[in-house]
């Protein structure tokens, strides 16, 4: 619909996207490519893109080896990894396909490692099982009883990817507006109206909620019951001192616990050559709680009052206690790293920026383990898009765009 036609119907645009992280910007990019005449506005509360989950992760392009076959995560990660590498190459953004090792350090982990091989093959990912001597060929300083090598894993700068998606969307006619926090959302007939903190009112034919850490809150602002709540988990990282970075050549992961969506403390050599260690996963005291001192009493009260949060705590308190211990003790964190990298010392670890994972939790305490979308008239909500959402952002954006255009009759 052209601009004059929109105005005659009382619309300022066709689609409003709330959230300027990589998923929101990928959606804007996908919309401008699939339906070039669609008028798209992205509203981001920060002064620039990718300031939260997108810009604070480890930069890993995940292969899709971990995820349940047939799930959104499995399909979109496998597809998205290939597309992300191609996109970075085409746009001349820093990236590398390094491969990674998933390493078993205890005999009890070997059956889970073998199950991971089967899952990877079911997802169409080339994986290779390694013994201890073969581990040393890839990572001479890493020790383990067995490992899986996944050749399609890589690294990039997802913040740079998000910035380029914003540029491409704007070049195609979209408007990306920063410092535009959404305060109210209303619906009257076919019109969705949004008021920002600055008092601006925008009317659209459809709204897309890509608000990440605030996705459930934005859904409720729109009058929809998301059926879940975002429970924020902070991931804390260290960086290897520059003179010790040669301890790690590429990417090294522990065998994940299938009961949790977290991958454990791992070793990541980024595109800039630095090596990050982490993250652990501890409850954040605010949705943007990047340290123990970052507390938002209203947000913390909402989390504490949520039945699902209590059920997680009761069910997994031992796991959580270990994560908190590693958060509060550098020695404990170092011991976790030494399972994979025996030579590392506490003095080798330099604190690095932390991130917060927006984890959707159901009322019964179930951690939502797949990407979660919901729709209502004039609305598409992306309610759960933690890792590997950055890897999968290009196919996620197309999926959201497809749903929006179908709702608009496009």
C-alpha positions as CSV (number, residue, x, y, z in Angstrom):
1,X,0.0,0.0,0.0
2,X,1.5,3.4,-1.0
3,X,2.0,6.3,1.4
4,X,-0.9,8.4,0.2
5,X,-3.3,5.4,0.5
6,X,-2.0,4.7,4.0
7,X,-2.7,8.3,5.1
8,X,-6.2,8.2,3.6
9,X,-7.0,5.2,5.8
10,X,-5.4,6.7,8.9
11,X,-2.2,4.6,8.8
12,X,1.3,5.9,9.2
13,X,2.8,2.6,7.9
14,X,1.9,-0.9,7.1
15,X,4.0,-2.7,9.7
16,X,5.5,-1.5,13.0
17,X,8.3,-3.7,14.5
18,X,9.0,-3.3,18.2
19,X,12.7,-4.1,18.8
20,X,15.9,-3.3,17.0
21,X,17.9,-6.4,17.7
22,X,18.9,-8.8,15.0
23,X,15.5,-10.5,14.8
24,X,13.6,-7.3,14.5
25,X,16.0,-5.9,11.9
26,X,16.0,-9.2,10.0
27,X,12.2,-9.1,9.9
28,X,12.4,-5.5,8.5
29,X,14.9,-6.6,5.9
30,X,12.8,-9.7,4.9
31,X,9.6,-7.6,4.6
32,X,11.3,-5.1,2.3
33,X,12.6,-7.9,0.1
34,X,9.4,-10.0,0.0
35,X,7.0,-7.0,-0.4
36,X,9.0,-3.9,-1.5
37,X,5.9,-1.6,-1.3
38,X,5.3,-2.5,2.3
39,X,5.9,0.6,4.6
40,X,8.0,-0.7,7.6
41,X,8.9,1.2,10.8
42,X,11.2,-0.3,13.4
43,X,11.0,1.2,16.9
44,X,14.1,0.6,19.2
45,X,14.3,2.1,22.7
46,X,18.1,2.3,22.7
47,X,20.2,4.8,20.9
48,X,21.4,2.2,18.4
49,X,20.8,-1.4,17.3
50,X,21.8,-4.7,18.9
51,X,22.5,-3.3,22.4
52,X,21.2,-6.4,24.4
53,X,21.2,-10.1,23.4
54,X,22.5,-9.5,19.9
55,X,25.5,-7.4,20.8
56,X,26.4,-9.3,24.0
57,X,26.7,-12.9,22.9
58,X,29.8,-15.0,22.1
59,X,29.5,-14.4,18.3
60,X,29.1,-18.1,17.5
61,X,27.4,-19.2,14.3
62,X,25.8,-22.4,15.7
63,X,25.6,-25.4,13.4
64,X,22.3,-26.8,14.8
65,X,23.8,-30.0,16.2
66,X,22.1,-29.6,19.6
67,X,18.5,-29.1,18.7
68,X,15.6,-31.5,18.5
69,X,15.1,-32.7,14.9
70,X,12.1,-31.0,13.2
71,X,12.1,-28.1,15.7
72,X,12.3,-24.5,14.6
73,X,15.7,-24.3,16.3
74,X,17.1,-27.3,14.3
75,X,15.7,-26.2,11.0
76,X,16.4,-22.5,11.3
77,X,19.9,-22.9,12.8
78,X,21.1,-25.3,10.1
79,X,19.6,-23.1,7.4
80,X,20.6,-19.9,9.2
81,X,24.2,-20.9,9.7
82,X,24.8,-21.4,6.0
83,X,22.9,-18.1,5.2
84,X,24.8,-16.2,7.9
85,X,28.2,-17.2,6.5
86,X,27.0,-16.3,2.9
87,X,25.6,-13.0,4.1
88,X,28.8,-12.0,6.0
89,X,30.9,-12.9,2.9
90,X,28.6,-10.9,0.6
91,X,28.5,-7.9,2.8
92,X,32.3,-8.1,3.7
93,X,31.6,-8.5,7.4
94,X,34.2,-10.2,9.7
95,X,33.5,-14.0,10.0
96,X,35.3,-17.4,10.0
97,X,34.1,-21.0,9.7
98,X,36.3,-22.6,12.4
99,X,34.5,-25.8,13.3
100,X,34.2,-26.7,17.0
101,X,34.8,-29.6,19.4
102,X,32.2,-30.9,21.9
103,X,34.4,-32.6,24.5
104,X,33.5,-35.3,27.0
105,X,35.7,-35.1,30.1
106,X,34.0,-37.8,32.2
107,X,32.9,-41.4,31.2
108,X,29.3,-40.6,32.2
109,X,29.2,-38.0,29.4
110,X,30.1,-40.4,26.6
111,X,26.6,-41.8,26.0
112,X,25.3,-38.1,25.8
113,X,28.2,-37.4,23.3
114,X,27.1,-40.3,21.2
115,X,23.5,-39.2,21.3
116,X,24.7,-35.8,20.1
117,X,26.3,-37.4,17.1
118,X,23.0,-39.1,16.3
119,X,21.1,-35.8,16.7
120,X,23.5,-34.0,14.5
121,X,23.3,-36.5,11.7
122,X,19.4,-36.5,12.0
123,X,19.7,-32.7,11.4
124,X,21.8,-33.2,8.4
125,X,25.0,-31.9,10.0
126,X,28.4,-33.5,9.2
127,X,29.9,-34.6,12.5
128,X,33.0,-36.7,13.3
129,X,33.7,-38.6,16.5
130,X,37.2,-38.2,17.9
131,X,39.3,-40.0,20.4
132,X,41.8,-38.3,22.8
133,X,44.7,-38.3,20.3
134,X,42.5,-36.8,17.6
135,X,41.3,-34.1,20.0
136,X,44.9,-33.0,20.3
137,X,45.2,-32.6,16.6
138,X,42.6,-29.8,16.7
139,X,43.2,-28.4,20.2
140,X,46.6,-29.5,21.6
141,X,45.9,-28.0,25.1
142,X,42.4,-29.4,25.5
143,X,41.9,-32.7,27.3
144,X,39.0,-35.2,27.0
145,X,38.0,-38.8,26.7
146,X,36.2,-38.3,23.5
147,X,34.8,-35.5,21.3
148,X,32.6,-34.6,18.3
149,X,34.0,-32.3,15.6
150,X,31.4,-30.1,13.9
151,X,32.9,-28.5,10.9
152,X,30.1,-26.0,10.0
153,X,30.3,-23.9,13.2
154,X,31.8,-20.5,12.9
155,X,32.1,-17.0,14.4
156,X,31.1,-13.5,13.3
157,X,30.2,-10.1,14.8
158,X,26.4,-10.2,15.2
159,X,26.3,-6.5,16.1
160,X,27.9,-5.7,12.8
161,X,25.4,-8.0,11.1
162,X,22.5,-6.2,12.8
163,X,23.8,-2.8,11.7
164,X,24.1,-3.9,8.1
165,X,20.6,-5.3,8.2
166,X,19.3,-2.0,9.4
167,X,21.2,-0.2,6.6
168,X,19.8,-2.5,4.0
169,X,16.3,-2.2,5.3
170,X,16.5,1.6,5.3
171,X,18.0,1.6,1.8
172,X,14.9,-0.3,0.7
173,X,12.6,2.3,2.3
174,X,12.1,1.1,5.9
175,X,12.5,3.6,8.8
176,X,14.5,2.5,11.8
177,X,14.0,4.9,14.8
178,X,16.2,4.8,17.9
179,X,15.3,6.2,21.3
180,X,11.7,5.3,20.6
181,X,10.5,3.2,23.6
182,X,7.0,1.9,23.2
183,X,4.8,2.8,26.2
184,X,1.2,2.0,25.1
185,X,-0.3,-0.2,22.4
186,X,-4.0,0.0,21.3
187,X,-6.2,-1.5,18.7
188,X,-9.3,0.0,17.2
189,X,-10.7,-2.1,14.4
190,X,-8.0,-2.8,11.8
191,X,-5.7,-0.1,13.2
192,X,-2.8,-0.8,15.7
193,X,-1.7,2.4,17.4
194,X,1.5,2.8,19.4
195,X,2.6,5.7,21.6
196,X,6.3,6.1,22.4
197,X,7.9,7.6,25.5
198,X,8.5,10.7,23.5
199,X,4.8,11.1,22.8
200,X,4.8,10.1,19.2
201,X,1.8,8.2,18.0
202,X,2.1,5.8,15.1
203,X,-0.7,3.8,13.4
204,X,-0.2,0.7,11.5
205,X,-2.0,-2.2,9.8
206,X,0.1,-4.7,11.8
207,X,2.5,-4.9,14.7
208,X,5.5,-7.3,15.2
209,X,6.8,-7.8,18.7
210,X,10.5,-8.6,18.6
211,X,11.2,-7.0,22.0
212,X,13.4,-9.9,23.3
213,X,13.9,-9.4,27.0
214,X,10.6,-7.5,27.1
215,X,8.6,-9.6,24.6
216,X,6.0,-10.8,27.2
217,X,5.5,-7.3,28.5
218,X,4.9,-5.9,25.0
219,X,2.5,-8.7,24.3
220,X,0.5,-7.8,27.4
221,X,0.6,-4.1,26.4
222,X,-1.0,-5.2,23.2
223,X,-3.8,-6.9,25.1
224,X,-2.6,-10.4,24.4
225,X,-1.9,-13.1,27.0
226,X,1.5,-14.6,26.1
227,X,1.1,-17.7,28.3
228,X,4.7,-17.4,29.5
229,X,7.0,-15.0,31.2
230,X,10.5,-14.0,30.4
231,X,12.9,-15.0,33.2
232,X,16.2,-13.3,32.6
233,X,19.5,-15.3,33.1
234,X,22.8,-13.5,33.1
235,X,25.7,-15.1,31.4
236,X,29.1,-14.0,32.7
237,X,32.3,-14.2,30.6
238,X,36.0,-14.0,31.1
239,X,38.6,-13.3,28.4
240,X,42.0,-15.1,28.3
241,X,44.9,-12.7,28.8
242,X,46.5,-11.8,25.5
243,X,49.7,-13.7,26.2
244,X,47.6,-16.9,27.0
245,X,45.2,-16.7,24.0
246,X,47.3,-19.3,22.2
247,X,45.9,-22.0,24.6
248,X,42.8,-22.2,22.4
249,X,42.7,-22.4,18.6
250,X,39.0,-22.4,17.9
251,X,35.8,-23.3,19.7
252,X,35.5,-25.9,22.5
253,X,32.3,-26.9,24.3
254,X,31.4,-29.3,27.1
255,X,28.8,-32.0,26.5
256,X,25.5,-30.2,27.3
257,X,23.0,-31.3,29.9
258,X,19.8,-32.1,28.0
259,X,17.7,-30.8,30.9
260,X,18.8,-27.3,30.4
261,X,18.9,-24.9,27.4
262,X,22.3,-23.6,28.4
263,X,25.5,-25.0,26.8
264,X,27.8,-24.6,29.8
265,X,31.1,-22.8,30.1
266,X,32.9,-23.0,26.7
267,X,35.9,-21.6,24.9
268,X,35.4,-19.2,22.0
269,X,38.1,-17.6,19.8
270,X,36.3,-14.7,18.2
271,X,36.8,-12.9,14.9
272,X,39.2,-10.5,16.6
273,X,41.4,-13.3,17.9
274,X,40.4,-12.9,21.6
275,X,39.3,-15.9,23.5
276,X,36.2,-15.7,25.7
277,X,35.4,-18.2,28.4
278,X,31.8,-18.7,29.5
279,X,29.0,-18.1,30.0
280,X,27.7,-19.4,33.2
281,X,23.9,-18.8,33.8
282,X,22.7,-17.1,37.0
283,X,19.3,-15.4,37.7
284,X,19.5,-11.7,36.7
285,X,17.9,-9.2,39.1
286,X,16.6,-7.1,36.2
287,X,15.8,-7.8,32.6
288,X,18.8,-5.8,31.6
289,X,20.7,-6.9,34.8
290,X,24.3,-7.2,33.5
291,X,25.8,-7.4,37.0
292,X,24.8,-8.3,40.6
293,X,24.4,-4.6,41.3
294,X,21.9,-4.0,38.5
295,X,18.5,-4.5,40.3
296,X,15.0,-3.4,39.2
297,X,12.7,-4.0,42.1
298,X,9.6,-4.1,40.0
299,X,11.0,-6.5,37.5
300,X,12.5,-8.7,40.3
301,X,9.2,-8.8,42.1
302,X,7.5,-9.9,38.9
303,X,9.9,-12.7,38.5
304,X,9.8,-13.8,42.1
305,X,6.0,-13.8,42.1
306,X,5.8,-15.9,38.9
307,X,4.9,-19.6,39.8
308,X,7.2,-20.8,37.0
309,X,10.2,-19.2,38.5
310,X,9.6,-20.9,41.8
311,X,9.2,-24.2,40.1
312,X,12.5,-23.8,38.3
313,X,14.2,-23.0,41.5
314,X,12.8,-26.0,43.3
315,X,13.5,-28.4,40.5
316,X,17.0,-27.3,39.6
317,X,18.4,-25.7,42.8
318,X,21.6,-27.8,42.8
319,X,22.4,-26.7,39.2
320,X,21.6,-23.1,40.1
321,X,23.8,-23.2,43.2
322,X,26.7,-24.3,41.1
323,X,26.2,-21.5,38.6
324,X,26.0,-18.9,41.4
325,X,29.1,-20.3,43.0
326,X,31.0,-19.9,39.7
327,X,29.6,-16.3,39.5
328,X,30.9,-15.3,42.9
329,X,34.2,-17.2,42.9
330,X,36.9,-16.8,40.2
331,X,38.5,-20.0,41.5
332,X,35.3,-22.0,41.0
333,X,34.9,-20.6,37.4
334,X,38.5,-21.5,36.7
335,X,37.9,-25.1,37.9
336,X,35.0,-25.3,35.4
337,X,37.3,-24.1,32.6
338,X,40.0,-26.5,33.6
339,X,37.8,-29.5,32.9
340,X,38.5,-28.7,29.2
341,X,41.7,-26.6,29.5
342,X,43.9,-27.9,32.3
343,X,46.6,-25.3,31.9
344,X,44.4,-22.3,32.6
345,X,45.1,-20.3,35.8
346,X,42.9,-17.8,37.6
347,X,45.3,-15.0,36.8
348,X,44.8,-15.8,33.1
349,X,41.1,-14.8,33.3
350,X,40.1,-11.1,32.7
351,X,36.5,-10.1,33.3
352,X,34.6,-9.4,30.1
353,X,31.1,-8.0,29.3
354,X,28.2,-10.1,30.4
355,X,24.9,-10.8,28.6
356,X,21.3,-11.6,29.6
357,X,19.4,-14.4,28.0
358,X,15.6,-13.8,27.6
359,X,14.3,-17.3,28.5
360,X,10.6,-17.9,28.2
361,X,9.2,-20.0,31.1
362,X,5.7,-21.5,31.4
363,X,3.7,-21.4,34.6
364,X,4.5,-25.0,35.4
365,X,8.3,-24.1,35.4
366,X,9.0,-25.6,31.9
367,X,11.8,-23.8,30.1
368,X,10.6,-23.2,26.5
369,X,13.2,-25.0,24.4
370,X,12.2,-23.8,21.0
371,X,11.5,-20.5,19.2
372,X,8.0,-19.5,20.1
373,X,5.7,-17.4,18.0
374,X,2.1,-16.3,18.7
375,X,-0.4,-14.4,16.6
376,X,-3.6,-12.4,17.2
377,X,-5.5,-10.0,14.8
378,X,-2.9,-7.5,13.6
379,X,-0.1,-8.9,15.7
380,X,2.8,-11.3,15.5
381,X,4.7,-11.9,18.7
382,X,8.2,-13.5,18.8
383,X,8.0,-14.7,22.4
384,X,11.1,-16.9,22.7
385,X,14.2,-16.3,20.6
386,X,17.3,-16.9,22.7
387,X,20.4,-18.6,21.2
388,X,20.7,-19.7,18.4
389,X,18.4,-16.9,17.3
390,X,21.3,-14.7,16.1
391,X,22.5,-17.6,13.9
392,X,19.0,-18.3,12.7
393,X,18.0,-14.6,12.4
394,X,17.7,-14.6,8.6
395,X,15.2,-17.5,8.3
396,X,13.4,-16.3,11.5
397,X,12.9,-12.9,9.8
398,X,11.4,-14.5,6.8
399,X,9.1,-16.6,8.9
400,X,7.8,-13.6,10.8
401,X,7.5,-11.6,7.5
402,X,5.5,-14.5,6.0
403,X,3.1,-14.5,9.0
404,X,2.7,-10.7,8.8
405,X,2.1,-10.6,5.1
406,X,-0.4,-13.4,5.3
407,X,-2.3,-11.5,8.0
408,X,-2.3,-8.4,5.7
409,X,-3.5,-10.5,2.8
410,X,-0.2,-10.0,1.0
